[in-house]
């Protein structure tokens, strides 16, 4: 909520909408993308490599991050909270 600037009610509504679209991905489906993800993201934030590996496993699907530096790479589209809200 702090990063989004949303109040509790709006945050809860957004979270409820998003849970309809969230899927837990098993490690086995993303492990083969780990090395490529590290090559993309290590100079920016290596802790985020698992998220990028998951995005790569699903044909570079977009991901949601507040860190503007993550938009510097060109392999995976990164949306921030404001952009997500505009989409929904």
Secondary structure as GFF3:
##gff-version 3
##sequence-region A 1 88
A	DSSP	alpha_helix	8	19	.	.	.	ID=ss1
A	DSSP	three_ten_helix	27	29	.	.	.	ID=ss2
A	DSSP	three_ten_helix	31	33	.	.	.	ID=ss3
A	DSSP	alpha_helix	34	45	.	.	.	ID=ss4
A	DSSP	three_ten_helix	46	48	.	.	.	ID=ss5
A	DSSP	alpha_helix	49	57	.	.	.	ID=ss6
A	DSSP	beta_strand	63	64	.	.	.	ID=ss7
A	DSSP	three_ten_helix	68	72	.	.	.	ID=ss8
A	DSSP	beta_strand	78	79	.	.	.	ID=ss9
A	DSSP	alpha_helix	81	87	.	.	.	ID=ss10
###
